[in-house]
Amino acid sequence: LALEFQGEPETPLYMKNCPYLLQAWIRAPHLRDLFISTCPALYLLDCQCASLRSLGLAGCRSLTEPALYRVVTGCPRLTRVTCKGSPQISPASEVDVRAL
């Protein structure tokens, strides 16, 4: 999936229930909040979102910490990542972005 999002900065982007989604490339310079849930096959997420501050992941069972690090490097303002049901990332439900 390649997505270029041109929405308003206050508009969060939700991606839900994509069981066959393996890879996603998201370009959204004004996006502040991104929530991805129930995408168990997703193993690669590439975000170039200069304004992204919050990323929520739930049920992304194939996503790893190196894949998450790739997201963090593409989103310089990212301060909060919440992971639930993503066993390869961290046992904690909230990841400290500075530690990655």
CYANA upper distance limits for C-alpha pairs under 8 A (distance plus 0.5 A):
  1 LEU  CA     21 LEU  CA      7.89
  1 LEU  CA     23 GLN  CA      6.72
  1 LEU  CA     24 ALA  CA      5.22
  1 LEU  CA     25 TRP  CA      6.73
  2 ALA  CA     24 ALA  CA      6.37
  2 ALA  CA     25 TRP  CA      5.23
  2 ALA  CA     26 ILE  CA      6.59
  3 LEU  CA     24 ALA  CA      8.09
  3 LEU  CA     25 TRP  CA      6.60
  3 LEU  CA     26 ILE  CA      5.35
  3 LEU  CA     27 ARG  CA      6.75
  4 GLU  CA     26 ILE  CA      6.37
  4 GLU  CA     27 ARG  CA      5.21
  4 GLU  CA     28 ALA  CA      6.22
  5 PHE  CA     26 ILE  CA      7.96
  5 PHE  CA     27 ARG  CA      6.86
  5 PHE  CA     28 ALA  CA      5.33
  5 PHE  CA     31 LEU  CA      8.13
  6 GLN  CA     28 ALA  CA      6.88
  6 GLN  CA     29 PRO  CA      8.43
  6 GLN  CA     30 HIS  CA      7.89
  7 GLY  CA     11 THR  CA      6.88
  7 GLY  CA     30 HIS  CA      7.99
  7 GLY  CA     31 LEU  CA      7.80
  8 GLU  CA     30 HIS  CA      7.52
  8 GLU  CA     31 LEU  CA      7.88
  9 PRO  CA     30 HIS  CA      5.54
  9 PRO  CA     31 LEU  CA      5.65
  9 PRO  CA     32 ARG  CA      6.52
 10 GLU  CA     31 LEU  CA      7.97
 10 GLU  CA     32 ARG  CA      7.35
 11 THR  CA     31 LEU  CA      7.75
 11 THR  CA     32 ARG  CA      8.22
 11 THR  CA     33 ASP  CA      8.09
 12 PRO  CA     31 LEU  CA      7.37
 12 PRO  CA     32 ARG  CA      7.18
 12 PRO  CA     33 ASP  CA      5.30
 12 PRO  CA     34 LEU  CA      6.32
 12 PRO  CA     35 PHE  CA      8.08
 13 LEU  CA     31 LEU  CA      8.12
 13 LEU  CA     33 ASP  CA      6.95
 13 LEU  CA     34 LEU  CA      5.47
 13 LEU  CA     35 PHE  CA      6.77
 14 TYR  CA     34 LEU  CA      6.65
 14 TYR  CA     35 PHE  CA      5.39
 14 TYR  CA     36 ILE  CA      6.47
 14 TYR  CA     37 SER  CA      8.49
 15 MET  CA     35 PHE  CA      6.79
 15 MET  CA     36 ILE  CA      5.27
 15 MET  CA     37 SER  CA      6.86
 16 LYS  CA     36 ILE  CA      6.43
 16 LYS  CA     37 SER  CA      5.39
 16 LYS  CA     38 THR  CA      6.31
 16 LYS  CA     39 CYS  CA      7.41
 17 ASN  CA     37 SER  CA      6.99
 17 ASN  CA     38 THR  CA      5.33
 17 ASN  CA     39 CYS  CA      6.37
 18 CYS  CA     38 THR  CA      6.95
 18 CYS  CA     39 CYS  CA      5.41
 18 CYS  CA     40 PRO  CA      8.31
 19 PRO  CA     38 THR  CA      7.28
 19 PRO  CA     39 CYS  CA      5.47
 19 PRO  CA     40 PRO  CA      6.27
 19 PRO  CA     41 ALA  CA      6.65
 20 TYR  CA     39 CYS  CA      7.78
 20 TYR  CA     40 PRO  CA      8.29
 20 TYR  CA     41 ALA  CA      6.50
 20 TYR  CA     42 LEU  CA      8.20
 21 LEU  CA     39 CYS  CA      6.97
 21 LEU  CA     41 ALA  CA      6.51
 21 LEU  CA     42 LEU  CA      6.03
 22 LEU  CA     41 ALA  CA      5.80
 22 LEU  CA     42 LEU  CA      4.67
 22 LEU  CA     43 TYR  CA      6.30
 22 LEU  CA     44 LEU  CA      7.20
 23 GLN  CA     42 LEU  CA      6.20
 23 GLN  CA     43 TYR  CA      6.74
 23 GLN  CA     44 LEU  CA      5.24
 23 GLN  CA     45 LEU  CA      6.44
 24 ALA  CA     42 LEU  CA      8.23
 24 ALA  CA     44 LEU  CA      6.88
 24 ALA  CA     45 LEU  CA      5.51
 24 ALA  CA     46 ASP  CA      6.73
 25 TRP  CA     45 LEU  CA      6.60
 25 TRP  CA     46 ASP  CA      5.24
 25 TRP  CA     47 CYS  CA      6.44
 26 ILE  CA     45 LEU  CA      8.36
 26 ILE  CA     46 ASP  CA      6.73
 26 ILE  CA     47 CYS  CA      5.31
 26 ILE  CA     48 GLN  CA      6.77
 26 ILE  CA     49 CYS  CA      8.01
 27 ARG  CA     47 CYS  CA      6.59
 27 ARG  CA     48 GLN  CA      5.47
 27 ARG  CA     49 CYS  CA      6.44
 28 ALA  CA     47 CYS  CA      8.40
 28 ALA  CA     48 GLN  CA      7.01
 28 ALA  CA     49 CYS  CA      5.45
 28 ALA  CA     50 ALA  CA      8.10
 29 PRO  CA     48 GLN  CA      7.48
 29 PRO  CA     49 CYS  CA      5.15
 29 PRO  CA     50 ALA  CA      5.60
 29 PRO  CA     51 SER  CA      6.53
 29 PRO  CA     52 LEU  CA      8.40
 30 HIS  CA     49 CYS  CA      7.36
 30 HIS  CA     50 ALA  CA      7.39
 30 HIS  CA     51 SER  CA      5.88
 30 HIS  CA     52 LEU  CA      7.87
 31 LEU  CA     49 CYS  CA      6.86
 31 LEU  CA     50 ALA  CA      8.30
 31 LEU  CA     51 SER  CA      6.28
 31 LEU  CA     52 LEU  CA      5.98
 32 ARG  CA     49 CYS  CA      8.48
 32 ARG  CA     51 SER  CA      5.87
 32 ARG  CA     52 LEU  CA      4.49
 32 ARG  CA     53 ARG  CA      5.76
 32 ARG  CA     54 SER  CA      6.99
 33 ASP  CA     52 LEU  CA      6.38
 33 ASP  CA     53 ARG  CA      6.70
 33 ASP  CA     54 SER  CA      5.40
 33 ASP  CA     55 LEU  CA      6.54
 34 LEU  CA     52 LEU  CA      7.99
 34 LEU  CA     54 SER  CA      6.93
 34 LEU  CA     55 LEU  CA      5.49
 34 LEU  CA     56 GLY  CA      6.80
 35 PHE  CA     55 LEU  CA      6.32
 35 PHE  CA     56 GLY  CA      5.01
 35 PHE  CA     57 LEU  CA      6.59
 36 ILE  CA     55 LEU  CA      8.44
 36 ILE  CA     56 GLY  CA      6.61
 36 ILE  CA     57 LEU  CA      5.56
 36 ILE  CA     58 ALA  CA      6.90
 36 ILE  CA     60 CYS  CA      8.29
 37 SER  CA     56 GLY  CA      8.35
 37 SER  CA     57 LEU  CA      6.26
 37 SER  CA     58 ALA  CA      4.99
 37 SER  CA     59 GLY  CA      6.06
 37 SER  CA     60 CYS  CA      7.08
 38 THR  CA     58 ALA  CA      6.66
 38 THR  CA     59 GLY  CA      5.06
 38 THR  CA     60 CYS  CA      6.55
 39 CYS  CA     59 GLY  CA      6.65
 39 CYS  CA     60 CYS  CA      5.57
 39 CYS  CA     61 ARG  CA      8.06
 40 PRO  CA     59 GLY  CA      6.32
 40 PRO  CA     60 CYS  CA      5.03
 40 PRO  CA     61 ARG  CA      5.31
 40 PRO  CA     62 SER  CA      6.46
 41 ALA  CA     60 CYS  CA      7.44
 41 ALA  CA     61 ARG  CA      7.33
 41 ALA  CA     62 SER  CA      6.01
 41 ALA  CA     63 LEU  CA      8.44
 42 LEU  CA     60 CYS  CA      6.72
 42 LEU  CA     61 ARG  CA      8.03
 42 LEU  CA     62 SER  CA      6.21
 42 LEU  CA     63 LEU  CA      6.55
 43 TYR  CA     60 CYS  CA      8.43
 43 TYR  CA     62 SER  CA      5.44
 43 TYR  CA     63 LEU  CA      4.88
 43 TYR  CA     64 THR  CA      7.46
 43 TYR  CA     67 ALA  CA      7.62
 44 LEU  CA     63 LEU  CA      7.19
 44 LEU  CA     67 ALA  CA      6.42
 45 LEU  CA     67 ALA  CA      7.03
 45 LEU  CA     68 LEU  CA      7.96
 45 LEU  CA     70 ARG  CA      8.10
 45 LEU  CA     71 VAL  CA      7.07
 46 ASP  CA     70 ARG  CA      7.07
 46 ASP  CA     71 VAL  CA      6.16
 46 ASP  CA     74 GLY  CA      7.93
 47 CYS  CA     70 ARG  CA      8.43
 47 CYS  CA     71 VAL  CA      5.91
 47 CYS  CA     74 GLY  CA      6.16
 47 CYS  CA     75 CYS  CA      7.31
 48 GLN  CA     71 VAL  CA      8.26
 48 GLN  CA     74 GLY  CA      5.35
 48 GLN  CA     75 CYS  CA      6.48
 49 CYS  CA     74 GLY  CA      7.08
 49 CYS  CA     75 CYS  CA      5.68
 50 ALA  CA     74 GLY  CA      7.80
 50 ALA  CA     75 CYS  CA      5.64
 50 ALA  CA     76 PRO  CA      6.54
 50 ALA  CA     77 ARG  CA      7.05
 51 SER  CA     75 CYS  CA      7.51
 51 SER  CA     76 PRO  CA      8.08
 51 SER  CA     77 ARG  CA      6.39
 51 SER  CA     78 LEU  CA      8.08
 52 LEU  CA     75 CYS  CA      6.50
 52 LEU  CA     76 PRO  CA      8.27
 52 LEU  CA     77 ARG  CA      6.45
 52 LEU  CA     78 LEU  CA      5.91
 53 ARG  CA     75 CYS  CA      8.40
 53 ARG  CA     77 ARG  CA      5.96
 53 ARG  CA     78 LEU  CA      4.49
 53 ARG  CA     79 THR  CA      5.85
 53 ARG  CA     80 ARG  CA      6.86
 54 SER  CA     78 LEU  CA      6.49
 54 SER  CA     79 THR  CA      6.82
 54 SER  CA     80 ARG  CA      5.33
 54 SER  CA     81 VAL  CA      6.46
 55 LEU  CA     78 LEU  CA      8.14
 55 LEU  CA     80 ARG  CA      6.77
 55 LEU  CA     81 VAL  CA      5.28
 55 LEU  CA     82 THR  CA      6.89
 56 GLY  CA     81 VAL  CA      6.25
 56 GLY  CA     82 THR  CA      5.25
 56 GLY  CA     83 CYS  CA      6.74
 57 LEU  CA     81 VAL  CA      8.01
 57 LEU  CA     82 THR  CA      6.43
 57 LEU  CA     83 CYS  CA      5.28
 57 LEU  CA     84 LYS  CA      6.77
 57 LEU  CA     86 SER  CA      7.86
 58 ALA  CA     82 THR  CA      8.46
 58 ALA  CA     83 CYS  CA      6.24
 58 ALA  CA     84 LYS  CA      5.07
 58 ALA  CA     85 GLY  CA      5.91
 58 ALA  CA     86 SER  CA      6.93
 59 GLY  CA     84 LYS  CA      6.82
 59 GLY  CA     85 GLY  CA      4.95
 59 GLY  CA     86 SER  CA      6.07
 60 CYS  CA     85 GLY  CA      7.06
 60 CYS  CA     86 SER  CA      5.58
 61 ARG  CA     85 GLY  CA      6.92
 61 ARG  CA     86 SER  CA      5.05
 61 ARG  CA     87 PRO  CA      6.57
 61 ARG  CA     88 GLN  CA      7.39
 62 SER  CA     86 SER  CA      7.75
 62 SER  CA     88 GLN  CA      7.53
 63 LEU  CA     67 ALA  CA      6.78
 63 LEU  CA     68 LEU  CA      7.77
 63 LEU  CA     86 SER  CA      7.33
 63 LEU  CA     88 GLN  CA      7.02
 63 LEU  CA     89 ILE  CA      7.48
 64 THR  CA     68 LEU  CA      6.83
 64 THR  CA     88 GLN  CA      5.55
 64 THR  CA     89 ILE  CA      5.69
 65 GLU  CA     69 TYR  CA      6.59
 65 GLU  CA     88 GLN  CA      7.23
 65 GLU  CA     89 ILE  CA      5.30
 65 GLU  CA     90 SER  CA      8.20
 66 PRO  CA     70 ARG  CA      6.93
 67 ALA  CA     71 VAL  CA      7.23
 68 LEU  CA     72 VAL  CA      6.88
 68 LEU  CA     89 ILE  CA      8.22
 69 TYR  CA     73 THR  CA      6.79
 69 TYR  CA    100 LEU  CA      6.55
 70 ARG  CA     74 GLY  CA      7.02
 71 VAL  CA     75 CYS  CA      6.85
 72 VAL  CA     76 PRO  CA      7.30
 72 VAL  CA     78 LEU  CA      7.12
 72 VAL  CA     97 VAL  CA      7.70
 72 VAL  CA    100 LEU  CA      8.41
 78 LEU  CA     97 VAL  CA      7.93
 79 THR  CA     96 ASP  CA      8.42
 79 THR  CA     97 VAL  CA      6.60
 80 ARG  CA     94 GLU  CA      8.04
 80 ARG  CA     95 VAL  CA      7.66
 80 ARG  CA     96 ASP  CA      7.62
 80 ARG  CA     97 VAL  CA      7.04
 81 VAL  CA     94 GLU  CA      6.45
 81 VAL  CA     95 VAL  CA      5.97
 81 VAL  CA     96 ASP  CA      7.76
 81 VAL  CA     97 VAL  CA      7.36
 82 THR  CA     93 SER  CA      6.27
 82 THR  CA     94 GLU  CA      4.96
 82 THR  CA     95 VAL  CA      6.70
 83 CYS  CA     89 ILE  CA      8.10
 83 CYS  CA     90 SER  CA      8.08
 83 CYS  CA     92 ALA  CA      8.02
 83 CYS  CA     93 SER  CA      5.49
 83 CYS  CA     94 GLU  CA      6.36
 83 CYS  CA     95 VAL  CA      7.62
 84 LYS  CA     93 SER  CA      6.10
 86 SER  CA     90 SER  CA      7.94
 87 PRO  CA     91 PRO  CA      7.17
 90 SER  CA     95 VAL  CA      7.53
 96 ASP  CA    100 LEU  CA      7.73
